Amino acid sequence: MTAADLPDGPAPRGRPDGAASGPGDRAELVRQLAAEALGSRSLQRLTDLATRLLDCDVAEVSLVGEMHTAVAGTGLPPGGIGAQLPLRDSLCALAVAANEPLVVPDTTRDERVSERGPVRSGGIGSYLGIPVRVMGGQPVGALCVHGAEARRWTERDVALLRQLADSVGTELQLMALTAEYEAHRLRFELAIDAAGIGSFDWNLVTGRLLWDDRMLALFGYERADFDEAIESFVARVYPDDRERTTEALQAAIDGLADYDAEFRVVLPSGEIRWVRGSGRAVADDSGTAVRLLGAAHDTTPQRREDVRIARLLDAMKASFFSLDREWRFSYVNAEAERVLGVRREDLLGALVWESFPAAVGSEFERRYRAAVSSGQEEFFEAYYPPPLDAWFEVRAWPTPDGLSVSFLDVTERRTAEEQARRSASRLALVAHATTAMSSSLDTRADEEAALRRVAELLVPDLGDWVILSLADTDGRMRDVASWHRDPDRRELVARYAASRLAALQPDAPILRALASGQVFVVPDVGAAVGRTLPAGEVSDAFWQLAPQSAVTLAMAARGRTLGALSVYRAADRPLPDQEDVATVRDVAGRMALALDNARLYQQQRRLAEGLQRSLLTAPPQPDRSEIVVRYHPAMAVAEVGGDWYDAFLQPSGATMLVIGDVVGHDTEAAAAMGQLRGMLRGIGYRDGTGPAEVLTELDAAIQGLGMGTLATAAIIRIEQTAEERAAGLTQLRWSNAGHPPPLVLRPDGRIEELAGERAELMLGVDPGARRSDTVTTVPRGTTVLLYTDGLVEGRDLSLDEGTARLRAALGELGDRPLPVLCDAVIERLRPQGLQDDVALVAIRLHPQD
């Protein structure tokens, strides 16, 4: 493939019709666009958005001329932006040549692309490319996404990338128009400079006289030598002209009138030049002159200069005309003649308001008159209706002879800006709707609240009011959310939504959409729905709302219908266009997917939690002791984990308390937890077996059985001799294998950790590791708390800070009943929900008889 195989594109800048005369023009346009677009941040944001929305490795904007040039991209290798490829290796060139999307799920199996260099090298396994057009013309490049692995591209992927490609084309067109506009502006300003006109601003209150660079040059001053005083001006005026010139200045000030004088200037070199100065006095609210504004120019070679300026203005690409003090055309350049569509001979001497009657009372007249009355330049944009039917950027400034006006046709630029704004607005709307549906959807109330948030987002961009429906478990629809742009009509919409579904006929658009899965655009809702409603409240509400058109469709995901979306517009708004429908479809699809994901997640989470709890048994209740256990899965995941607790009695009656945590959060961790818990029970059930011995034998079993499991655990055995019973004391014999230390709350309120001087290794690291027993004697009435690290550590909580908070909570809540204490501790430390599983076992040693 060569550049000759590519379709002709829009002509280079300056061609008003957007057409091309041949491949050479197209290649030149691509070169110009590449120079403007290379490294563009706006294009980079669009490729970033493409990789996120389509979940792909690489997104790239390429311009295709004589070579394939990557001008922006996300996920490209270093040096990728600006890199060029021959067209024979470019996949984007195929999309441009075909002028249609190139969809390749598996590049190695597609003969169109399999022999291209990036495919043979293994860099591209799947590819989706959309041609990029500039203002609807032939394509100049492509927006593509691709990855190293094969992938099935959906119609939704193609539609989404097509929307982004439209935005890319808009950005490219805007870059081209902006560059052209700046070039016009520069040529215009150069023309003004070439005319030798300088400006001045004399502040009559402060006495400060400001000159621009041209004014300084007219009077032979350097910027550093000019002290901004009126005396410096007078000093350069030829002595014979000083009195006349200063009198003209004073007359303008005293009479709040125009200043116009021609005088000679003596330059430092001794050369004498003629200068003409013109200006106007500006008054404050009291009518006192406070400023004198004006301009000056060298009139020495007056006739030659007038001719030169006229020729210069006539050669300008910017339109320019002058009006005299009676608002009659005194000069019109060639470009203004072309843009206005009227011959200069017909305009010169004619009143501007008669030649262009639509300007009367418009922004044009208001700004022109403001410039003349204030003496200040006016810069604005305004629309002139047919026959011009165009937007213009206008600069109007007063002159001694009337008003000078330059203007540019910026219709294409504004169209590009509006398209980009609309595309960005719709993308933002979709993103905000996705964000609204990303909150917790654990309950039906959560789902309805999320749909209400989306309903508010859709108005007024997509319609005047909306209704959102949800499907019950039996498949029946209920309207659960509505919104109207007018706050006074929101209750009316809610009343209509409360009864409309039961009143609809079987062929109503929403019911047909639910049955077919299609999107229905209804141009006349009154005829399709309103006339079929039974008399009463639902019909009255419908006709008060007075919808003219609507879009309605089912919210479906994975073959299941989860609800419906209806968007209504009043008669003063146009029918929804393709972009409106695509946005509604996108929002509905995202809502359906979020709802379906949430419901699947809840099913999976309930299954996982049930499996986890089935592995944990209820604790025994020894004589004069109370044991409470708690297990809570993490709120943000639906996986089983490795946290566990245990409590059992040895034959002698001693109580064994166990807390543990297997490394990992998956089914393997849960399976390992079940094995460890069972083995620990078997080892620890024997009389006389202490905590350290249990951990040692469990560590050996992990090694001997080849489990490859890492876990932490802490064991406490509650022991008591007859003497200790008589004294109201109990021994805690404990050992810890890398687990957070249990806490002991004594009856007097003191809290201590069951922690040794040196931490001992977790299980599964070294079966020969030393394990030790430690005995702590406590009085009856003591509470002992064993817990896993999910209670005291997380992304928002360090271990030290969490342990300190747990001690504080235990001290404050320790006098509460043990079940209440356990629940309150979890709520206190994790009020926003758990980031990790939490297991907890607590024992309270009640006083004995």
C-alpha positions in Angstrom: 0.0 0.0 0.0 1.3 3.5 -0.9 0.0 7.0 -0.3 -1.7 6.8 -3.7 -4.0 4.0 -2.3 -5.4 6.3 0.3 -8.6 8.4 -0.2 -8.4 12.1 -0.9 -8.9 14.2 2.2 -9.7 17.8 3.0 -7.6 20.4 1.4 -4.9 22.3 3.3 -6.0 25.2 5.5 -7.5 28.1 3.5 -9.8 26.0 1.3 -13.3 27.0 2.5 -15.1 24.0 1.0 -13.0 21.3 2.8 -12.4 19.5 -0.5 -9.1 18.2 -1.8 -7.7 18.5 -5.3 -5.5 15.4 -5.1 -3.2 13.2 -3.0 -0.6 15.9 -2.9 -3.0 18.2 -1.1 -3.9 15.5 1.3 -0.3 14.6 2.1 0.4 18.3 2.8 -2.7 18.5 5.1 -1.4 15.4 7.0 2.0 17.0 7.4 0.5 20.2 8.7 -1.7 18.3 11.1 1.2 16.2 12.4 3.2 19.3 13.1 0.3 20.8 15.2 -0.8 17.5 16.9 2.5 15.9 17.8 2.5 15.4 21.6 -0.9 17.1 22.0 -2.2 16.9 25.6 -5.8 16.9 24.5 -5.2 13.9 22.2 -3.2 12.2 25.0 -6.2 12.5 27.3 -8.4 10.9 24.7 -6.0 7.9 24.3 -5.9 7.6 28.1 -9.7 7.6 28.1 -9.7 4.9 25.3 -7.4 2.6 27.3 -9.6 2.9 30.4 -13.0 2.6 28.8 -12.0 -0.3 26.5 -9.6 -2.0 29.0 -6.8 -2.4 26.5 -3.0 -2.1 26.5 -2.4 0.5 23.9 -4.3 3.4 22.3 -2.8 5.5 19.5 -3.7 8.4 17.3 -1.9 8.0 13.9 -1.9 10.3 10.9 -1.5 8.5 7.6 0.1 10.3 4.7 3.2 9.2 2.9 4.1 7.5 6.2 2.2 6.3 9.3 3.0 8.8 12.1 2.0 8.3 15.7 1.2 11.7 17.1 -0.3 10.7 20.5 -0.7 7.5 22.4 -1.0 5.7 25.7 1.0 2.5 26.5 3.4 3.1 23.6 7.1 2.2 24.1 9.6 5.0 24.8 10.0 7.0 21.6 6.7 5.7 20.3 5.1 9.2 19.9 6.5 10.7 16.7 7.6 7.3 15.4 6.9 6.5 11.8 6.1 3.3 9.9 6.0 2.5 6.2 2.4 2.2 5.0 3.0 -1.5 4.1 3.5 -2.2 7.9 0.7 0.1 9.1 -2.6 -1.4 10.3 -4.1 2.1 10.6 -3.4 2.6 6.9 -5.9 -0.2 6.1 -8.6 1.5 8.2 -7.9 4.8 6.4 -7.9 3.2 2.9 -11.2 1.3 3.6 -12.7 4.4 5.3 -14.4 2.2 7.8 -13.6 0.5 11.2 -11.0 -2.2 11.0 -11.9 -4.9 13.6 -9.4 -7.7 14.0 -9.9 -10.1 17.0 -6.9 -12.2 16.1 -4.2 -10.6 13.9 -2.3 -13.8 13.3 -5.4 -15.4 11.7 -6.5 -12.4 9.6 -4.9 -12.4 6.2 -5.4 -8.7 5.9 -2.9 -7.9 8.6 -1.0 -11.1 9.5 2.0 -10.3 7.3 2.5 -6.7 8.6 5.6 -6.0 10.7 4.0 -5.3 14.1 2.0 -8.5 13.8 4.9 -10.7 12.8 7.0 -9.3 15.7 4.2 -10.4 18.1 3.5 -6.8 19.3 -0.1 -6.7 18.2 -2.4 -9.7 18.8 -5.7 -7.9 18.4 -6.6 -4.6 16.8 -9.5 -2.1 16.5 -9.1 1.0 14.4 -11.5 3.8 13.6 -10.8 6.3 10.8 -10.4 9.9 11.9 -12.0 12.5 9.8 -11.5 16.3 9.8 -14.9 18.1 9.6 -16.6 15.1 8.0 -14.1 14.8 5.1 -12.1 11.8 4.0 -10.0 10.2 6.8 -6.5 11.6 7.6 -5.6 9.0 10.2 -7.0 6.6 12.7 -7.7 6.1 16.4 -6.8 2.6 17.3 -6.5 0.3 20.4 -4.7 -3.0 20.4 -3.1 -5.5 22.7 -0.6 -8.4 22.6 -3.3 -11.0 23.0 -6.3 -12.0 20.8 -9.6 -10.3 21.9 -13.2 -10.3 20.7 -14.3 -6.7 20.0 -17.9 -6.0 20.7 -20.3 -3.6 18.9 -20.2 -1.5 22.0 -16.4 -1.3 21.8 -16.6 -0.2 18.2 -19.3 2.4 19.0 -17.3 3.8 22.0 -14.1 4.1 20.0 -16.0 5.7 17.1 -17.2 8.4 19.6 -13.7 9.0 20.8 -12.5 9.1 17.1 -15.0 11.9 16.4 -13.5 13.8 19.4 -10.0 13.2 17.9 -11.1 14.6 14.6 -12.6 17.6 16.3 -9.4 18.2 18.2 -7.4 18.0 15.0 -9.7 20.4 13.2 -9.6 22.8 16.1 -5.8 22.7 16.1 -5.7 23.5 12.3 -8.3 26.3 12.7 -6.5 27.8 15.7 -3.2 27.8 13.8 -4.8 29.5 10.9 -6.6 32.0 13.1 -3.3 32.9 14.8 -1.6 33.3 11.5 -4.4 35.7 10.4 -4.1 37.6 13.6 -0.3 37.9 13.3 -0.6 39.2 9.7 -3.2 41.7 10.8 -1.1 43.0 13.7 1.9 43.2 11.5 -0.1 45.2 9.0 -1.1 47.6 11.8 2.6 47.9 12.9 3.6 48.5 9.3 1.1 51.4 9.1 3.3 53.1 11.7 0.5 53.9 14.1 1.4 54.4 17.8 -1.0 54.7 20.7 -1.0 56.8 23.9 -2.8 56.9 27.2 -2.5 60.1 29.3 -3.9 59.7 32.8 -5.0 63.3 33.8 -5.2 62.4 37.5 -1.7 61.0 38.0 -0.1 62.8 35.1 1.3 59.5 33.7 1.7 59.3 30.0 1.9 55.8 28.5 3.3 55.3 25.0 3.6 52.0 23.1 6.9 51.1 21.3 5.7 52.7 18.0 4.9 56.0 19.7 8.4 56.0 21.3 9.9 55.5 17.9 7.9 58.3 16.4 9.3 60.7 18.9 12.9 59.3 18.9 12.8 58.0 22.5 14.2 54.8 24.0 12.0 53.1 26.6 14.6 53.7 29.3 14.9 57.4 28.5 11.2 58.2 28.4 10.0 59.4 31.9 6.2 59.1 31.0 5.6 62.8 31.5 3.7 65.2 29.2 6.8 67.5 29.3 8.7 64.8 27.4 6.1 65.0 24.7 6.2 68.8 24.6 10.0 68.8 24.5 10.0 66.9 21.2 7.4 69.2 19.5 8.8 71.7 17.1 8.9 75.1 19.0 6.6 76.9 16.5 4.0 74.1 16.9 4.0 73.8 20.7 1.4 76.4 21.6 -1.0 75.3 19.0 -0.6 71.6 19.9 -1.0 72.1 23.7 -4.0 74.3 23.1 -5.7 71.5 21.1 -4.9 69.0 23.9 -6.4 71.4 26.5 -9.5 72.1 24.4 -10.2 68.4 24.2 -9.8 68.0 28.0 -11.9 71.0 28.9 -14.7 70.2 26.4 -14.6 66.4 26.8 -14.1 66.5 23.1 -12.0 64.9 20.4 -8.4 65.8 20.0 -7.0 66.1 16.5 -3.7 67.9 15.7 -0.9 67.7 13.2 2.5 69.0 14.2 6.2 68.6 13.7 8.5 66.6 15.8 12.3 67.2 16.2 14.1 63.9 16.6 17.5 63.7 18.5 19.3 63.5 15.2 17.9 66.9 14.2 15.5 65.4 11.6 12.0 66.9 11.5 9.0 64.7 10.8 5.3 65.4 10.6 3.1 63.6 13.1 -0.7 63.6 13.3 -2.2 62.8 16.7 -5.9 62.0 17.4 -7.6 61.2 20.6 -10.6 61.6 22.9 -11.0 62.8 26.5 -12.7 60.3 28.9 -14.6 61.5 31.9 -15.4 60.0 35.3 -18.9 59.8 36.8 -18.8 63.5 37.8 -18.1 64.6 34.2 -14.5 65.5 34.8 -11.9 64.5 32.2 -9.6 61.8 33.7 -7.9 60.4 30.7 -6.9 61.3 27.1 -6.6 58.3 24.8 -5.4 58.4 21.3 -3.0 57.4 18.5 -0.5 59.1 16.3 1.3 58.3 13.1 3.9 59.8 10.8 2.3 61.8 8.1 5.5 63.0 6.4 5.0 61.1 3.2 1.2 61.3 3.5 0.1 60.3 0.1 2.7 57.6 -0.3 1.8 56.2 3.2 -1.9 56.3 2.5 -1.4 54.3 -0.7 0.9 51.8 1.1 -1.6 51.2 3.9 -4.5 50.8 1.4 -2.5 48.2 -0.5 -1.4 46.5 2.7 -5.0 46.3 4.0 -6.2 45.0 0.6 -3.6 42.2 0.7 -4.7 41.1 4.2 -6.4 37.7 4.5 -8.4 39.2 7.4 -11.5 41.2 6.4 -11.3 44.9 7.1 -13.5 48.0 6.6 -13.8 51.5 7.8 -16.8 53.6 8.7 -17.0 57.4 8.8 -18.6 59.4 11.5 -22.0 59.0 9.7 -21.7 55.2 9.8 -21.0 55.0 6.0 -18.5 52.7 4.5 -15.3 54.6 3.6 -13.0 51.7 2.9 -13.5 47.9 2.3 -10.6 45.6 1.6 -10.8 42.7 -0.9 -11.2 40.0 1.8 -14.2 41.8 3.4 -15.7 42.2 -0.1 -15.4 38.4 -0.6 -16.8 37.4 2.9 -19.7 39.9 2.9 -20.6 39.0 -0.7 -21.2 42.6 -1.8 -19.1 44.5 -4.3 -17.0 47.3 -2.8 -18.5 49.8 -5.3 -21.9 49.1 -3.8 -20.7 49.4 -0.2 -18.6 52.6 -0.3 -20.7 55.5 0.8 -23.6 53.3 1.9 -25.0 53.2 5.5 -23.9 50.0 7.3 -27.3 49.7 8.9 -29.0 49.7 5.5 -26.5 47.4 3.8 -26.8 44.9 6.7 -30.2 45.4 8.3 -29.8 42.4 10.6 -27.1 44.2 12.4 -29.6 46.8 13.8 -30.2 46.1 17.4 -27.8 43.2 17.4 -24.4 42.7 19.2 -22.7 44.3 16.2 -24.5 47.6 16.6 -24.2 47.6 20.3 -20.4 47.0 20.2 -19.8 49.4 17.3 -21.5 52.2 19.1 -19.8 51.4 22.4 -16.4 51.6 20.7 -17.2 55.0 19.2 -18.7 56.4 22.4 -16.1 55.1 24.8 -13.0 55.5 22.6 -12.1 51.9 23.5 -11.5 48.9 21.3 -14.3 46.3 21.3 -13.4 42.6 20.8 -16.3 40.1 20.5 -17.8 37.2 18.7 -21.3 37.3 17.2 -23.5 35.5 14.8 -24.9 37.2 11.7 -28.0 35.4 10.2 -28.5 34.5 6.5 -27.4 35.4 3.9 -24.1 35.4 5.7 -25.2 32.7 8.2 -21.8 32.7 10.0 -20.0 33.4 13.3 -17.5 36.2 13.2 -14.7 37.3 15.5 -14.7 41.1 15.4 -12.3 43.8 16.5 -13.6 47.3 16.3 -11.7 50.4 17.3 -12.5 54.1 17.0 -10.4 56.4 14.8 -10.4 60.1 14.2 -12.5 59.5 11.1 -14.9 57.0 12.5 -14.6 53.3 13.2 -12.2 50.6 11.8 -13.4 47.0 11.9 -11.5 43.8 11.2 -13.2 40.4 11.4 -12.7 36.7 10.8 -15.1 34.0 9.9 -14.8 31.6 12.8 -17.8 29.4 12.0 -15.8 26.3 11.4 -13.8 26.8 14.7 -17.0 27.3 16.7 -18.6 24.2 15.1 -15.5 22.2 16.0 -15.5 23.6 19.5 -19.2 22.8 19.9 -18.8 19.3 18.7 -15.8 18.8 21.0 -17.8 20.3 23.9 -20.8 18.1 23.2 -18.6 14.9 22.9 -16.8 15.8 26.1 -20.1 16.5 27.8 -21.6 13.2 26.8 -18.4 11.3 27.8 -18.5 13.1 31.2 -22.1 12.2 31.6 -21.4 8.5 30.9 -18.4 8.6 33.3 -20.5 10.3 36.1 -23.3 7.7 35.6 -20.7 5.0 35.9 -19.4 6.6 39.1 -22.9 6.9 40.5 -23.4 3.1 39.9 -20.1 2.2 41.5 -21.3 2.7 45.0 -22.4 -0.1 47.2 -25.4 -1.9 45.7 -25.9 -4.5 48.5 -29.6 -4.0 49.0 -32.6 -3.0 46.8 -32.6 0.4 48.6 -29.0 0.9 47.5 -29.9 0.1 43.9 -32.8 2.5 43.9 -30.7 5.2 45.5 -28.0 4.7 42.8 -30.7 4.9 40.0 -32.0 8.1 41.5 -28.5 9.6 41.3 -28.3 8.6 37.6 -31.8 10.0 36.9 -30.6 13.4 38.2 -27.5 13.2 35.9 -29.5 12.6 32.7 -31.5 15.8 33.1 -31.3 18.2 31.2 -28.6 17.0 28.8 -30.6 14.1 27.4 -34.1 15.0 28.3 -36.5 17.1 30.4 -37.5 14.2 32.6 -36.7 10.5 33.1 -38.1 7.4 34.7 -36.0 4.4 35.7 -37.5 0.9 36.4 -36.2 -2.2 38.1 -37.2 -5.8 37.6 -38.3 -7.7 40.7 -37.2 -11.3 41.3 -40.3 -12.5 39.6 -39.6 -10.4 36.5 -42.2 -7.7 37.1 -41.2 -4.1 36.6 -41.4 -1.3 39.1 -40.7 2.4 38.5 -38.3 3.2 41.3 -36.6 6.5 40.3 -37.7 9.7 38.4 -36.5 13.3 37.9 -37.6 16.5 36.2 -35.5 19.5 35.3 -38.3 21.7 36.9 -38.3 21.2 40.7 -42.0 22.0 40.7 -42.9 19.1 38.4 -40.8 16.4 40.1 -43.7 15.3 42.3 -45.9 15.1 39.2 -43.4 12.8 37.5 -43.3 10.6 40.6 -47.1 10.3 40.6 -47.1 9.4 37.0 -44.4 6.8 37.5 -46.3 5.3 40.5 -49.2 4.1 38.2 -48.0 4.2 34.6 -46.8 0.6 34.2 -50.2 -0.9 35.3 -52.0 1.5 32.9 -50.0 0.8 29.7 -51.3 -1.2 26.8 -49.4 -4.3 25.6 -48.0 -2.4 22.6 -46.6 0.5 24.6 -43.0 1.4 23.6 -41.5 0.5 26.9 -43.1 -3.0 26.9 -42.0 -3.5 23.3 -38.5 -2.5 24.2 -38.4 -4.9 27.2 -39.7 -7.7 24.9 -37.3 -7.0 22.0 -34.2 -5.6 23.7 -34.3 -2.8 21.1 -34.1 1.0 21.6 -37.3 2.8 20.7 -37.3 6.5 19.7 -40.9 7.7 20.0 -41.5 11.0 18.0 -45.0 11.5 19.4 -45.5 10.1 22.9 -49.0 11.5 23.2 -50.2 9.4 20.2 -48.2 6.3 21.2 -49.0 6.4 25.0 -51.1 9.3 26.2 -54.2 8.4 24.2 -54.2 4.8 25.4 -54.1 5.7 29.1 -57.3 5.2 31.1 -59.0 8.3 32.4 -58.0 9.3 35.9 -54.8 10.4 37.7 -52.3 8.6 35.4 -53.8 10.3 32.3 -54.0 13.7 34.0 -50.4 13.5 35.1 -49.3 12.5 31.6 -50.9 15.4 29.8 -49.7 17.9 32.4 -46.2 16.7 31.8 -46.8 17.1 28.1 -44.0 15.0 26.6 -43.4 15.2 22.9 -40.7 12.7 22.2 -39.0 9.9 24.1 -36.3 7.3 24.1 -37.0 4.0 25.9 -35.0 0.8 26.2 -34.4 -2.1 28.5 -31.4 -2.3 30.8 -30.0 -5.7 30.1 -26.7 -7.5 30.9 -25.5 -11.0 30.3 -28.9 -11.9 28.7 -30.9 -10.8 31.7 -33.2 -7.8 31.8 -32.7 -5.8 35.0 -34.8 -2.7 34.3 -35.8 0.0 31.9 -34.9 3.6 31.1 -37.2 6.2 29.6 -36.1 9.7 28.7 -38.7 12.3 27.7 -38.5 15.7 25.9 -40.9 18.5 25.6 -42.1 20.0 22.3 -39.5 22.8 22.3 -36.6 20.3 22.0 -35.6 18.4 18.8 -36.0 14.7 18.5 -33.1 12.7 20.0 -30.3 12.3 17.4 -28.0 9.3 16.9 -25.5 10.6 19.5 -28.3 11.1 22.0 -29.5 7.5 21.5 -25.9 6.2 21.7 -25.4 7.9 25.0 -28.7 6.7 26.4 -27.8 3.2 25.3 -24.3 3.4 26.9 -25.7 4.7 30.2 -28.4 2.0 30.3 -25.8 -0.7 29.5 -23.5 0.5 32.3 -26.3 0.7 34.8 -27.4 -2.9 33.9 -23.9 -4.2 34.1 -23.4 -2.6 37.5 -26.7 -4.0 38.8 -25.9 -7.5 37.5 -22.4 -7.4 38.9 -23.7 -6.3 42.3 -26.2 -9.1 42.4 -23.7 -11.7 41.2 -21.3 -10.4 43.8 -23.8 -10.7 46.6 -24.6 -14.3 45.6 -20.9 -15.2 45.5 -20.3 -13.3 48.8 -23.1 -15.1 50.6 -21.8 -18.4 49.3 -18.2 -17.6 50.3 -19.3 -16.4 53.8 -21.5 -19.5 54.3 -18.5 -21.8 53.4 -16.2 -19.9 55.7 -18.7 -20.1 58.6 -19.3 -23.8 58.1 -15.7 -24.4 58.9 -16.0 -22.6 62.3 -18.0 -24.2 65.1 -19.7 -22.8 68.1 -17.6 -22.5 71.3 -18.1 -24.6 74.5 -19.3 -22.8 77.6 -17.1 -24.0 80.6 -18.3 -23.8 84.1 -18.2 -20.2 85.4 -16.6 -19.0 82.2 -18.2 -17.3 79.1 -16.8 -17.7 75.6 -17.9 -15.5 72.7 -16.7 -15.8 69.1 -17.1 -13.6 66.1 -16.2 -13.9 62.4 -16.8 -11.1 59.8 -15.7 -11.4 56.2 -14.2 -8.3 54.4 -16.8 -5.9 53.0 -14.9 -5.3 49.7 -14.3 -8.8 48.5 -16.3 -12.0 48.0 -13.5 -14.5 48.7 -13.2 -16.9 51.6 -10.1 -16.3 53.7 -7.8 -17.9 56.2 -8.8 -16.3 59.5 -10.1 -18.8 62.1 -10.8 -19.2 65.8 -11.4 -22.3 68.0 -12.3 -23.1 71.6 -12.5 -26.6 73.0 -12.1 -28.5 76.3 -9.4 -31.0 77.0 -10.5 -34.2 78.8 -9.2 -32.8 82.1 -11.5 -29.8 81.7 -8.9 -27.2 80.8 -10.1 -24.7 78.1 -8.1 -24.2 75.0 -8.5 -20.9 73.1 -7.0 -20.6 69.6 -6.8 -17.7 67.1 -5.1 -18.1 63.7 -4.6 -16.6 60.2 -3.4 -18.5 57.1 -1.5 -16.3 54.6 -3.8 -15.6 51.6 -7.4 -14.8 50.7 -8.7 -17.5 48.5 -10.1 -21.0 48.5 -6.6 -22.5 49.0 -6.2 -20.4 52.2 -9.6 -21.5 53.4 -8.8 -25.1 52.7 -5.4 -24.8 54.5 -7.2 -23.1 57.4 -9.6 -26.1 57.7 -6.7 -28.6 57.7 -4.7 -26.6 60.3 -7.7 -26.1 62.5 -8.5 -29.9 62.4 -4.9 -30.9 63.1 -4.6 -28.4 65.9 -7.7 -29.8 67.6 -6.4 -33.3 67.3 -3.0 -32.4 68.8 -4.4 -30.1 71.4 -7.1 -32.4 72.7 -4.7 -34.6 74.6 -4.5 -34.0 78.3 -1.3 -32.4 79.4 -0.4 -30.9 76.0 0.5 -27.2 76.4 0.3 -24.5 73.8 4.0 -24.5 72.9 3.9 -28.3 72.3 0.8 -28.0 70.2 2.4 -25.4 68.0 5.6 -27.4 67.7 3.8 -30.6 66.6 1.5 -28.6 64.3 4.6 -27.0 62.6 6.1 -30.5 62.2 2.9 -31.7 60.6 2.9 -28.8 58.1 6.4 -29.8 57.1 5.8 -33.5 57.1 2.6 -33.4 55.1 4.1 -31.0 52.5 1.3 -28.5 52.9 3.5 -25.5 52.0 1.3 -23.3 54.2 2.3 -20.2 56.2 0.1 -19.2 59.2 0.2 -17.3 62.4 -1.5 -18.6 65.6 -1.9 -17.9 69.3 -3.0 -20.5 71.9 -4.1 -19.9 75.5 -4.9 -22.8 77.9 -7.0 -21.8 80.9 -5.6 -23.8 84.0 -6.5 -23.7 87.7 -5.3 -25.6 90.7 -7.5 -26.1 93.8 -5.4 -23.5 95.7 -5.9 -21.0 92.9 -9.6 -21.7 92.8 -9.8 -21.0 96.5 -7.8 -17.8 96.0 -10.0 -16.7 93.1 -7.1 -16.9 90.6 -6.6 -18.6 87.2 -3.5 -19.3 85.1 -3.2 -18.4 81.4 -0.6 -20.7 79.7 0.0 -19.3 76.3 2.3 -19.5 73.3 2.4 -17.3 70.1 3.6 -18.1 66.6 3.9 -14.6 65.0 0.3 -13.6 65.7 -0.9 -10.2 67.2 -0.7 -10.6 71.0 -3.9 -11.3 72.9 -5.1 -8.6 75.3 -6.0 -9.2 79.0 -8.4 -6.8 80.7 -8.1 -7.2 84.5 -11.0 -6.4 86.9 -9.2 -3.2 88.0 -9.2 -1.9 84.4 -5.5 -2.6 83.7 -4.8 -3.9 80.2 -1.8 -6.0 79.2 -0.6 -7.8 76.2 0.4 -11.5 76.2 3.6 -10.8 74.4 7.1 -12.2 75.1 10.4 -10.3 74.9 11.0 -11.7 71.5 8.5 -12.7 68.8 8.5 -16.3 67.7 8.3 -17.5 64.1 5.1 -18.1 62.3 4.1 -21.6 61.4 5.4 -23.2 58.2 8.8 -21.4 58.2 11.1 -23.7 60.3 9.7 -26.8 61.9 12.7 -26.8 64.3 11.9 -23.3 65.6 11.8 -22.9 69.4 8.4 -22.6 70.9 7.9 -21.5 74.5 5.1 -21.5 77.1 4.5 -18.5 79.3 2.2 -18.5 82.3 0.3 -15.4 83.4 -1.9 -15.5 86.5 -5.0 -13.4 86.5 -7.9 -12.9 89.0 -11.4 -14.1 88.3 -13.4 -11.4 86.5 -10.7 -11.0 83.9 -11.5 -10.8 80.2 -9.1 -12.2 77.5 -9.4 -11.1 73.9 -7.8 -12.9 70.9 -8.2 -11.4 67.4 -6.8 -11.4 63.9 -4.9 -8.5 62.3 -7.8 -7.4 60.1 -9.2 -5.7 63.3 -6.2 -3.5 63.9 -4.5 -3.1 60.5 -5.5 -2.0 57.0 -4.9 0.5 54.3 -6.1 3.3 56.5 -4.7 2.0 59.8 -1.2 1.1 60.8 -0.7 -1.9 63.2 0.6 0.2 66.1 -2.2 2.8 65.7 -4.8 0.0 65.5 -3.5 -1.8 68.5 -3.6 1.4 70.5 -7.1 2.1 69.4 -8.1 -1.5 70.4 -6.6 -1.1 73.9 -8.5 2.2 74.3 -11.8 0.7 73.2 -11.3 -2.4 75.5 -10.7 -0.1 78.4 -13.7 2.0 77.7 -16.1 -0.8 76.9 -14.8 -3.5 79.2 -17.6 -3.4 81.7 -20.3 -4.3 79.1 -21.6 -7.9 78.6 -19.1 -10.0 76.6 -21.2 -10.3 73.4 -21.9 -6.5 73.4 -18.2 -5.9 74.1 -17.1 -7.9 71.1 -19.6 -6.3 68.7 -18.8 -2.8 70.0 -15.1 -3.3 69.6 -15.5 -4.3 65.9 -17.8 -1.3 65.3 -15.5 1.1 67.0 -12.4 0.1 65.1 -14.0 -0.5 61.7 -17.0 1.9 61.4 -16.6 2.1 57.6 -16.6 -1.7 57.0 -13.9 -4.3 57.1 -11.0 -4.2 54.6 -9.9 -7.7 55.7 -11.5 -10.7 57.4 -11.7 -10.5 61.2 -11.9 -13.5 63.6 -12.3 -12.9 67.3 -12.6 -15.1 70.4 -13.0 -13.7 73.9 -13.4 -15.4 77.3 -14.6 -13.8 80.6 -13.6 -15.7 83.8 -16.6 -15.1 86.1 -16.1 -15.4 89.9 -16.4 -18.9 91.2 -18.3 -20.1 94.3 
